[in-house]
Amino acid sequence: MTSDESSAAAGLVAAEWRFYTEETQDLVDPAMARAAYAQPRLRELFPRASHGVMFFSRCTGLPAARVGGQVYTSAPGQYRVRGPEGRTIGETDSLEAAFELVVRSLPDDSGPAVIGTAKDL
């Protein structure tokens, strides 16, 4: 990947993070997005959310190349982390701890995100 492609991908990733942390409350609670953003390894990935669930992709397009885990609110103040195969990695009582579990489940080659789709990887 060229430095121009890397810069373009980084710009798309940063814009998507701004969207989730500052602008939307429809797809995911901004507090959840801010807790994810606090993790440097997750900041390199393309954030995605649907129905209050936050997850991450190695690429900017669809289909996504999901990596790490997904964080769900399982009950007020309780969070479940599921891995890529849908199995539960753990449950926590803080968003920070939930995203720490996601980071621990990331493969070494998980970032930074690139422009394209899962088919391009």
KAMOKA-V730661 format. One record per backbone hydrogen bond with DSSP energy under -1.0 kcal/mol. NH is the residue of the N-H (numbers start at 1). CO is the residue of the C=O. If there is no record, write none. Layout:
nh->NH co->CO
nh->NH co->CO
//
This chain:
nh->6 co->2
nh->7 co->3
nh->8 co->4
nh->9 co->5
nh->10 co->6
nh->11 co->7
nh->12 co->8
nh->13 co->9
nh->14 co->10
nh->15 co->11
nh->16 co->12
nh->17 co->13
nh->18 co->14
nh->19 co->15
nh->20 co->16
nh->21 co->17
nh->22 co->18
nh->23 co->19
nh->24 co->19
nh->32 co->29
nh->33 co->29
nh->34 co->30
nh->35 co->31
nh->36 co->32
nh->37 co->33
nh->38 co->34
nh->39 co->36
nh->43 co->39
nh->45 co->42
nh->46 co->57
nh->48 co->55
nh->50 co->53
nh->52 co->27
nh->53 co->50
nh->54 co->71
nh->55 co->48
nh->57 co->46
nh->58 co->65
nh->60 co->114
nh->61 co->116
nh->67 co->56
nh->70 co->82
nh->71 co->54
nh->72 co->80
nh->74 co->78
nh->75 co->78
nh->78 co->75
nh->79 co->92
nh->80 co->72
nh->81 co->90
nh->82 co->70
nh->83 co->87
nh->86 co->83
nh->89 co->81
nh->90 co->81
nh->92 co->79
nh->98 co->94
nh->99 co->95
nh->100 co->96
nh->101 co->97
nh->102 co->98
nh->103 co->99
nh->104 co->100
nh->105 co->101
nh->106 co->103
nh->110 co->107
nh->113 co->44
nh->114 co->58
nh->118 co->63
nh->120 co->117
//
